[in-house]
Amino acid sequence: MISPRVFRVVLPAVSAAVVLSLTGCDPLTAEGGSAGASSAASGGGQQGGGAGASPLANQDGTKPGLAPLASEGDRAAARELIGNVATKGRGPRTGYEREEFGYAWMDTADGVPLARNGCDTRNDLLKLHGRHVQFRSGSDCVVVAMDLDDPYTGKDIAWKKAKATEVQIDHVVPLSYSWQMGAARWSESKRERLANDVLNLLPVEGRANSSKGDSGPASWLPPNKRVRCAYVVRFAQVARKYEMPVTAADKDMMLAQCGG
């Protein structure tokens, strides 16, 4: 997982409980999602998608979408941001549990956008990024249907709660990754902020989320090439906000996606 050219093994479908324990990138229900494989080296996937805000103009994550960074000026700014991220080796996963970052999904992680608004983080993210959002009868919180422009695959997904795992909430910096990069020594409140911070969260296609696992950018990038620079900028923004290093291989891959 430290080489920019990685070959991933396609695994059988795994249960959502396994994904939850391994990554902290949570399915929307307890039903299982299917695991796939998308390596950083493959470059596959669809080329559409990428609607919404540029991460450079969305530093708190409160604007919807993840737009590509196409201009040389934006890509230069992206390289500067990534260049300021510290590096260190990835530590052991010993002691990691999803519960170390609070229960999913809480509305009480003080210090992050949308906290204590009466709606849990999952539904906040669906409302923020979805189009044509429909709510459960009598609720202005619980989302039961929406359309999503998935940045990771470029697909336009017509999502309904009856098939909840077709869209999952991804932690851009996986919680297990953060644990190995220093979060094991953080306070509980700081870990809860990371797990519920909209800057670190994107609703995406379930299969893409499952294929990512707890990978950093050196071993997984979105199949949609157009948003790869934007994705690693978002990864760098989270790392900078939480004073968290990344591995040297991850930083090299991040720079490479933005022309470095």
C-alpha contacts under 8 A as a table, 3 or more apart, distances in Angstrom:
res1	aa1	res2	aa2	distance
1	M	4	P	7.93
1	M	6	V	6.73
1	M	215	S	7.65
1	M	218	A	6.52
1	M	219	S	5.23
2	I	218	A	6.10
2	I	219	S	7.02
2	I	247	T	7.93
2	I	249	A	5.32
2	I	250	D	7.26
3	S	6	V	6.12
3	S	218	A	6.37
3	S	219	S	7.28
3	S	249	A	6.42
4	P	40	A	6.93
4	P	41	A	6.77
4	P	218	A	5.10
4	P	219	S	6.66
4	P	249	A	6.88
4	P	253	M	6.37
5	R	40	A	6.94
5	R	41	A	5.12
5	R	218	A	7.88
5	R	219	S	7.64
6	V	39	S	6.23
6	V	40	A	6.82
6	V	41	A	6.13
6	V	218	A	7.94
6	V	219	S	5.97
7	F	39	S	6.42
7	F	41	A	7.64
8	R	37	A	6.19
8	R	38	S	7.29
8	R	39	S	6.20
9	V	37	A	6.89
10	V	35	A	7.73
10	V	36	G	6.10
10	V	37	A	5.54
11	L	35	A	6.54
11	L	36	G	6.96
11	L	37	A	7.88
12	P	34	S	7.63
12	P	35	A	6.62
13	A	32	G	7.98
13	A	33	G	6.97
13	A	34	S	4.48
13	A	35	A	5.02
13	A	36	G	7.93
14	V	18	V	6.49
14	V	19	V	7.12
14	V	32	G	6.50
14	V	33	G	6.65
14	V	34	S	6.04
14	V	35	A	6.21
15	S	18	V	5.39
15	S	19	V	6.59
15	S	31	E	7.06
15	S	32	G	4.15
15	S	33	G	6.25
15	S	34	S	7.68
16	A	19	V	4.95
16	A	20	L	5.91
16	A	26	D	7.70
16	A	27	P	6.24
16	A	29	T	7.98
16	A	30	A	6.00
16	A	31	E	5.90
16	A	32	G	4.17
16	A	33	G	5.86
17	A	20	L	5.02
17	A	21	S	6.21
17	A	30	A	6.90
17	A	32	G	7.33
18	V	21	S	5.17
18	V	22	L	6.07
19	V	22	L	5.17
19	V	23	T	5.86
19	V	24	G	7.30
19	V	25	C	7.09
19	V	26	D	7.17
19	V	27	P	7.93
19	V	210	S	6.76
19	V	213	G	7.06
20	L	23	T	5.73
20	L	24	G	5.14
20	L	25	C	6.16
20	L	26	D	5.39
20	L	27	P	7.28
20	L	98	R	6.94
21	S	24	G	6.32
21	S	97	E	6.32
21	S	98	R	5.79
22	L	98	R	7.99
22	L	176	S	6.71
22	L	213	G	6.88
22	L	214	D	6.80
23	T	26	D	7.74
23	T	98	R	7.92
23	T	174	P	5.75
23	T	175	L	5.99
23	T	176	S	5.38
23	T	177	Y	7.76
23	T	213	G	5.30
23	T	214	D	4.76
24	G	98	R	5.73
24	G	171	H	6.96
24	G	174	P	6.08
24	G	175	L	5.03
24	G	176	S	6.48
24	G	195	A	7.98
24	G	214	D	7.89
25	C	168	Q	7.71
25	C	169	I	6.24
25	C	170	D	4.75
25	C	171	H	5.20
25	C	174	P	6.48
25	C	175	L	7.44
25	C	209	N	7.06
25	C	210	S	7.96
25	C	213	G	7.48
26	D	104	A	7.85
26	D	168	Q	6.38
26	D	169	I	5.77
26	D	170	D	6.64
27	P	30	A	6.93
27	P	31	E	7.71
27	P	32	G	7.83
27	P	33	G	7.45
27	P	164	A	7.91
27	P	165	T	5.79
27	P	167	V	7.61
27	P	168	Q	4.82
27	P	169	I	6.48
27	P	206	G	7.36
28	L	122	R	7.55
28	L	164	A	5.83
28	L	165	T	5.79
28	L	167	V	7.27
28	L	168	Q	5.57
28	L	169	I	7.06
29	T	164	A	6.34
29	T	165	T	6.61
31	E	165	T	6.94
32	G	165	T	7.23
33	G	165	T	5.92
33	G	166	E	7.64
33	G	206	G	6.46
33	G	207	R	6.68
33	G	210	S	7.01
34	S	206	G	7.58
34	S	207	R	5.69
34	S	210	S	6.70
35	A	207	R	5.77
35	A	208	A	7.83
35	A	210	S	4.96
35	A	211	S	5.17
36	G	207	R	5.99
36	G	208	A	6.86
36	G	210	S	6.60
36	G	211	S	4.53
37	A	211	S	5.02
37	A	212	K	7.59
38	S	42	S	6.86
38	S	44	G	7.68
38	S	208	A	7.71
38	S	211	S	6.39
38	S	212	K	7.35
38	S	220	W	6.29
38	S	221	L	7.14
38	S	222	P	7.43
38	S	223	P	6.45
39	S	42	S	5.31
39	S	43	G	7.54
39	S	219	S	5.85
39	S	220	W	4.94
39	S	221	L	6.55
40	A	43	G	6.59
40	A	217	P	7.07
40	A	218	A	6.39
40	A	219	S	5.35
40	A	220	W	4.63
40	A	221	L	4.89
40	A	222	P	7.82
41	A	219	S	7.91
43	G	223	P	6.33
43	G	224	N	7.86
43	G	225	K	6.55
44	G	223	P	5.37
44	G	224	N	7.18
44	G	225	K	7.60
45	G	153	T	6.22
45	G	223	P	4.34
45	G	224	N	5.23
45	G	225	K	7.38
46	Q	153	T	5.81
46	Q	154	G	5.65
46	Q	155	K	7.49
46	Q	223	P	6.82
46	Q	224	N	5.38
46	Q	225	K	7.85
47	Q	153	T	7.63
47	Q	154	G	5.98
47	Q	224	N	5.41
47	Q	225	K	6.54
47	Q	226	R	6.42
48	G	153	T	7.66
48	G	154	G	4.36
48	G	155	K	6.81
48	G	224	N	7.28
48	G	226	R	7.78
49	G	149	D	5.99
49	G	150	D	6.41
49	G	151	P	5.55
49	G	153	T	7.22
49	G	154	G	3.73
49	G	155	K	6.18
49	G	156	D	7.37
49	G	224	N	7.84
50	G	65	G	6.97
50	G	66	L	5.50
50	G	67	A	4.55
50	G	68	P	5.81
50	G	149	D	7.25
50	G	150	D	7.34
50	G	151	P	4.88
50	G	154	G	6.50
50	G	226	R	7.11
50	G	227	V	6.10
51	A	65	G	5.61
51	A	66	L	6.03
51	A	67	A	5.03
51	A	68	P	7.85
51	A	149	D	6.75
51	A	151	P	7.34
52	G	63	K	7.55
52	G	64	P	5.54
52	G	65	G	3.97
52	G	66	L	5.35
52	G	67	A	5.17
53	A	57	A	6.70
53	A	58	N	6.44
53	A	63	K	6.16
53	A	64	P	6.16
53	A	65	G	5.51
53	A	66	L	5.43
53	A	67	A	5.20
54	S	57	A	5.34
54	S	58	N	6.28
54	S	65	G	7.98
54	S	66	L	5.88
54	S	67	A	4.70
54	S	68	P	6.59
54	S	69	L	6.81
54	S	230	A	7.11
55	P	58	N	4.74
55	P	59	Q	6.25
55	P	61	G	7.63
55	P	66	L	6.50
55	P	67	A	7.19
55	P	230	A	6.21
55	P	233	V	6.78
55	P	234	R	6.18
56	L	59	Q	6.20
56	L	74	D	7.72
56	L	78	A	7.68
56	L	233	V	7.77
58	N	61	G	5.33
58	N	62	T	6.74
58	N	63	K	6.07
59	Q	199	L	7.36
59	Q	237	Q	7.30
60	D	113	P	7.62
60	D	198	V	7.34
60	D	199	L	5.53
61	G	64	P	7.64
61	G	198	V	5.30
61	G	199	L	4.00
61	G	200	N	7.57
62	T	113	P	7.27
62	T	128	L	7.53
62	T	198	V	6.54
62	T	199	L	7.20
63	K	128	L	7.27
63	K	129	H	7.93
64	P	128	L	5.73
64	P	129	H	4.69
64	P	130	G	7.99
65	G	129	H	5.98
65	G	149	D	7.55
65	G	151	P	7.18
66	L	151	P	6.15
66	L	227	V	7.20
66	L	230	A	6.76
66	L	231	Y	7.58
67	A	151	P	7.88
67	A	227	V	6.63
67	A	230	A	6.76
68	P	226	R	5.74
68	P	227	V	4.67
68	P	228	R	7.59
68	P	229	C	6.99
68	P	230	A	5.54
69	L	74	D	5.94
69	L	75	R	6.21
69	L	227	V	7.23
69	L	229	C	6.37
69	L	230	A	5.83
70	A	74	D	6.93
70	A	75	R	6.99
71	S	74	D	5.32
71	S	75	R	6.30
72	E	75	R	4.99
72	E	76	A	5.96
73	G	76	A	5.14
73	G	77	A	6.26
74	D	77	A	5.04
74	D	78	A	6.11
75	R	78	A	4.83
75	R	79	R	6.20
75	R	229	C	7.60
75	R	258	C	5.39
75	R	259	G	7.02
76	A	79	R	5.11
76	A	80	E	6.30
76	A	258	C	7.55
77	A	80	E	5.09
77	A	81	L	6.29
78	A	81	L	5.14
78	A	82	I	6.18
78	A	229	C	7.70
78	A	233	V	6.07
78	A	258	C	6.66
79	R	82	I	5.09
79	R	83	G	5.87
79	R	255	L	5.80
79	R	258	C	6.28
79	R	259	G	7.72
79	R	260	G	6.53
80	E	83	G	5.03
80	E	84	N	6.61
81	L	84	N	5.48
81	L	85	V	7.17
81	L	233	V	7.42
81	L	236	A	7.04
81	L	237	Q	7.74
82	I	85	V	5.43
82	I	233	V	6.80
82	I	236	A	5.67
82	I	251	K	7.12
82	I	254	M	7.05
82	I	255	L	6.59
83	G	251	K	7.85
83	G	255	L	7.56
84	N	240	R	7.97
85	V	236	A	6.61
85	V	239	A	6.94
85	V	240	R	6.23
85	V	244	M	7.95
85	V	245	P	6.27
85	V	246	V	7.21
85	V	251	K	7.70
86	A	244	M	7.29
86	A	245	P	4.62
86	A	246	V	6.45
87	T	245	P	4.74
87	T	246	V	4.85
87	T	247	T	5.13
87	T	248	A	5.45
87	T	251	K	7.43
88	K	181	M	7.64
88	K	245	P	6.10
88	K	246	V	6.19
88	K	247	T	5.22
88	K	248	A	6.62
89	G	181	M	7.63
89	G	246	V	7.71
89	G	247	T	5.45
89	G	248	A	7.43
90	R	177	Y	7.96
90	R	180	Q	5.60
90	R	181	M	5.73
90	R	246	V	7.78
90	R	247	T	6.29
91	G	180	Q	4.54
91	G	181	M	6.16
91	G	182	G	7.91
92	P	180	Q	5.67
93	R	96	Y	5.74
93	R	176	S	7.04
93	R	179	W	6.92
93	R	180	Q	5.67
95	G	184	A	7.97
96	Y	100	E	7.09
96	Y	176	S	6.63
96	Y	179	W	6.70
96	Y	184	A	7.57
97	E	100	E	5.51
97	E	101	F	7.87
98	R	101	F	5.80
98	R	102	G	7.25
98	R	103	Y	7.68
98	R	175	L	7.55
99	E	102	G	4.99
99	E	103	Y	5.72
100	E	188	E	7.03
100	E	191	R	7.30
101	F	175	L	7.81
101	F	188	E	6.75
101	F	191	R	4.91
101	F	192	E	4.74
101	F	194	L	7.79
101	F	195	A	6.09
102	G	106	M	7.36
102	G	188	E	7.78
102	G	191	R	7.57
102	G	192	E	5.42
102	G	195	A	7.66
103	Y	106	M	6.15
105	W	120	D	5.70
105	W	121	T	5.38
105	W	122	R	6.01
105	W	196	N	7.33
106	M	109	A	6.67
106	M	120	D	5.46
106	M	121	T	6.07
106	M	196	N	7.27
107	D	114	L	7.89
107	D	115	A	5.20
107	D	116	R	5.13
107	D	117	N	7.11
107	D	118	G	6.89
107	D	119	C	6.35
107	D	120	D	4.78
107	D	121	T	5.98
108	T	115	A	5.74
108	T	116	R	5.43
109	A	112	V	6.71
109	A	115	A	6.00
109	A	116	R	7.76
109	A	189	S	7.06
109	A	192	E	5.71
109	A	193	R	5.38
109	A	196	N	6.68
110	D	115	A	5.96
110	D	116	R	7.53
110	D	189	S	7.94
110	D	193	R	6.96
111	G	115	A	7.35
111	G	193	R	6.79
112	V	115	A	5.98
112	V	193	R	6.19
112	V	196	N	7.34
112	V	197	D	5.42
112	V	198	V	7.53
113	P	197	D	6.70
113	P	198	V	6.73
114	L	117	N	5.86
114	L	121	T	7.75
114	L	124	D	7.39
115	A	121	T	7.75
116	R	119	C	7.31
118	G	141	C	7.99
119	C	123	N	6.60
119	C	124	D	6.36
119	C	141	C	5.65
119	C	142	V	7.85
120	D	123	N	5.71
120	D	124	D	6.21
121	T	124	D	4.92
121	T	125	L	6.21
121	T	196	N	6.23
122	R	125	L	5.29
122	R	126	L	6.46
122	R	169	I	7.07
123	N	126	L	4.98
123	N	127	K	6.10
123	N	141	C	6.37
123	N	142	V	5.96
123	N	143	V	6.14
124	D	127	K	5.22
124	D	128	L	6.06
124	D	141	C	7.50
125	L	128	L	4.98
125	L	129	H	6.11
125	L	169	I	7.82
125	L	198	V	7.21
125	L	201	L	7.54
125	L	202	L	7.10
125	L	203	P	6.76
126	L	129	H	5.51
126	L	130	G	5.44
126	L	143	V	6.85
126	L	146	M	7.87
126	L	203	P	6.76
127	K	130	G	5.46
127	K	131	R	7.91
127	K	133	V	6.61
127	K	143	V	7.07
129	H	148	L	6.87
129	H	202	L	7.96
129	H	203	P	7.21
130	G	133	V	6.03
130	G	146	M	5.56
130	G	147	D	5.53
130	G	148	L	5.06
130	G	149	D	7.71
131	R	146	M	5.63
131	R	147	D	4.94
131	R	148	L	6.29
132	H	145	A	7.90
132	H	146	M	5.35
132	H	147	D	6.15
133	V	143	V	6.78
133	V	144	V	7.79
133	V	145	A	5.89
133	V	146	M	4.38
133	V	147	D	7.13
134	Q	143	V	5.80
134	Q	144	V	5.76
134	Q	145	A	5.09
134	Q	146	M	6.16
135	F	138	G	7.95
135	F	139	S	6.12
135	F	140	D	6.07
135	F	141	C	6.62
135	F	142	V	5.46
135	F	143	V	4.46
135	F	144	V	5.37
135	F	145	A	7.08
136	R	139	S	5.42
136	R	140	D	7.52
136	R	141	C	7.79
136	R	142	V	5.63
136	R	143	V	6.21
136	R	144	V	5.84
139	S	142	V	6.11
143	V	146	M	7.53
143	V	161	K	7.59
144	V	160	K	5.71
144	V	161	K	4.86
144	V	162	A	7.96
145	A	158	A	7.62
145	A	159	W	5.51
145	A	160	K	4.31
145	A	161	K	6.09
146	M	158	A	6.16
146	M	159	W	5.40
146	M	160	K	6.70
147	D	156	D	6.89
147	D	157	I	5.59
147	D	158	A	4.52
147	D	159	W	5.87
148	L	156	D	5.62
148	L	157	I	5.06
148	L	158	A	6.51
148	L	159	W	7.22
148	L	204	V	7.98
149	D	154	G	6.76
149	D	155	K	6.06
149	D	156	D	4.56
149	D	157	I	6.40
150	D	153	T	5.91
150	D	154	G	5.43
150	D	155	K	5.42
150	D	156	D	6.12
150	D	157	I	6.98
150	D	203	P	7.34
150	D	204	V	5.22
150	D	205	E	6.32
151	P	154	G	5.30
151	P	155	K	7.54
151	P	204	V	6.91
151	P	222	P	7.91
151	P	224	N	7.12
151	P	227	V	6.74
152	Y	204	V	6.50
152	Y	205	E	7.29
152	Y	208	A	6.97
152	Y	222	P	4.69
152	Y	223	P	6.02
152	Y	224	N	5.49
152	Y	227	V	7.32
153	T	205	E	7.24
153	T	208	A	7.40
153	T	222	P	6.70
153	T	223	P	5.57
153	T	224	N	4.94
154	G	224	N	5.91
157	I	205	E	7.85
159	W	163	K	7.29
159	W	164	A	7.40
159	W	166	E	6.98
159	W	167	V	6.97
160	K	163	K	5.73
160	K	164	A	6.34
161	K	164	A	4.50
163	K	166	E	6.07
164	A	167	V	6.23
164	A	168	Q	7.72
165	T	168	Q	5.85
165	T	206	G	5.72
166	E	205	E	5.84
166	E	206	G	4.83
166	E	207	R	7.41
167	V	203	P	6.29
167	V	204	V	5.43
167	V	205	E	4.72
167	V	206	G	4.77
168	Q	203	P	5.50
168	Q	204	V	5.58
168	Q	205	E	6.24
168	Q	206	G	4.96
168	Q	209	N	6.76
169	I	201	L	6.38
169	I	202	L	5.55
169	I	203	P	4.35
169	I	204	V	6.24
169	I	209	N	7.73
170	D	174	P	7.78
170	D	200	N	7.97
170	D	201	L	5.52
170	D	202	L	5.25
170	D	203	P	6.07
170	D	204	V	6.64
170	D	209	N	6.02
171	H	174	P	5.01
171	H	175	L	6.96
171	H	195	A	7.29
171	H	200	N	5.42
171	H	201	L	4.83
171	H	202	L	6.82
172	V	200	N	5.12
172	V	201	L	5.89
172	V	202	L	7.10
172	V	231	Y	7.97
172	V	234	R	7.30
172	V	235	F	6.00
173	V	177	Y	6.74
173	V	178	S	6.71
173	V	200	N	6.44
173	V	216	G	7.42
173	V	235	F	5.95
173	V	238	V	7.10
173	V	239	A	7.76
174	P	177	Y	5.13
174	P	178	S	6.29
174	P	213	G	7.66
174	P	214	D	5.26
174	P	215	S	7.29
174	P	216	G	7.92
175	L	178	S	5.03
175	L	179	W	6.16
175	L	195	A	7.01
175	L	214	D	7.39
176	S	179	W	4.99
176	S	180	Q	6.43
176	S	214	D	5.94
177	Y	180	Q	5.22
177	Y	181	M	6.25
177	Y	214	D	5.74
177	Y	215	S	7.12
177	Y	216	G	7.30
178	S	181	M	4.87
178	S	182	G	6.25
178	S	183	A	5.39
178	S	184	A	7.93
178	S	244	M	7.47
179	W	182	G	5.52
179	W	183	A	4.28
179	W	184	A	4.85
180	Q	183	A	6.83
180	Q	184	A	6.94
181	M	184	A	7.92
181	M	244	M	6.61
181	M	245	P	6.32
181	M	246	V	6.87
182	G	185	R	5.84
182	G	186	W	7.07
182	G	244	M	6.82
183	A	186	W	4.88
183	A	191	R	6.73
186	W	190	K	6.28
186	W	191	R	6.58
187	S	190	K	5.34
187	S	191	R	6.52
188	E	191	R	5.20
188	E	192	E	6.22
189	S	192	E	5.03
189	S	193	R	6.25
190	K	193	R	5.06
190	K	194	L	6.40
191	R	194	L	5.16
191	R	195	A	6.29
192	E	195	A	5.14
192	E	196	N	6.26
193	R	196	N	5.28
193	R	197	D	5.59
194	L	197	D	5.31
194	L	200	N	6.92
194	L	242	Y	7.71
195	A	200	N	7.44
196	N	200	N	7.55
196	N	201	L	7.48
197	D	200	N	5.52
197	D	201	L	6.66
198	V	201	L	4.94
198	V	202	L	7.53
199	L	234	R	7.42
199	L	237	Q	7.92
199	L	238	V	6.70
200	N	234	R	7.50
200	N	235	F	7.64
200	N	238	V	6.17
204	V	208	A	7.15
204	V	209	N	6.69
205	E	208	A	5.46
205	E	209	N	6.40
206	G	209	N	5.09
206	G	210	S	6.19
207	R	210	S	5.10
207	R	211	S	6.14
208	A	211	S	5.15
208	A	212	K	6.36
208	A	222	P	7.59
209	N	212	K	5.33
209	N	213	G	6.91
210	S	213	G	5.63
212	K	215	S	5.73
212	K	220	W	6.00
212	K	221	L	7.87
215	S	218	A	7.69
215	S	219	S	5.92
215	S	220	W	5.88
216	G	219	S	5.92
216	G	220	W	6.20
216	G	250	D	6.05
217	P	220	W	5.04
217	P	221	L	5.61
217	P	232	V	7.14
217	P	250	D	5.16
217	P	251	K	7.85
217	P	253	M	6.28
217	P	254	M	6.51
218	A	221	L	7.67
218	A	249	A	5.82
218	A	250	D	4.55
218	A	251	K	7.86
218	A	252	D	7.80
218	A	253	M	5.42
218	A	254	M	7.71
219	S	250	D	7.98
221	L	228	R	6.56
221	L	231	Y	8.00
222	P	225	K	6.76
222	P	227	V	7.36
222	P	228	R	6.23
222	P	231	Y	7.71
224	N	227	V	6.12
224	N	228	R	7.03
225	K	228	R	5.37
226	R	229	C	7.51
227	V	230	A	5.11
227	V	231	Y	5.93
228	R	231	Y	4.95
228	R	232	V	6.28
228	R	257	Q	6.13
228	R	258	C	7.96
229	C	232	V	5.35
229	C	233	V	6.21
229	C	254	M	7.28
229	C	257	Q	4.99
229	C	258	C	4.98
230	A	233	V	5.05
230	A	234	R	6.29
231	Y	234	R	5.14
231	Y	235	F	6.31
232	V	235	F	4.75
232	V	236	A	6.07
232	V	254	M	5.44
232	V	257	Q	7.52
233	V	236	A	4.96
233	V	237	Q	6.06
233	V	254	M	7.71
234	R	237	Q	4.98
234	R	238	V	6.34
235	F	238	V	5.39
235	F	239	A	6.30
236	A	239	A	4.96
236	A	240	R	6.03
237	Q	240	R	5.18
237	Q	241	K	6.06
238	V	241	K	5.11
238	V	242	Y	6.20
239	A	242	Y	5.42
239	A	243	E	5.81
239	A	244	M	4.74
239	A	245	P	6.31
239	A	246	V	7.40
240	R	243	E	4.95
240	R	244	M	6.31
240	R	245	P	7.94
241	K	244	M	7.75
246	V	250	D	6.28
246	V	251	K	6.48
247	T	250	D	5.12
247	T	251	K	6.29
248	A	251	K	5.10
248	A	252	D	6.18
249	A	252	D	5.14
249	A	253	M	6.24
250	D	253	M	5.14
250	D	254	M	6.11
251	K	254	M	4.96
251	K	255	L	6.22
252	D	255	L	5.27
252	D	256	A	6.20
253	M	256	A	4.98
253	M	257	Q	6.36
254	M	257	Q	5.35
254	M	258	C	6.91
255	L	258	C	5.39
255	L	259	G	6.42
255	L	260	G	4.67
256	A	259	G	5.11
256	A	260	G	4.67
257	Q	260	G	7.14
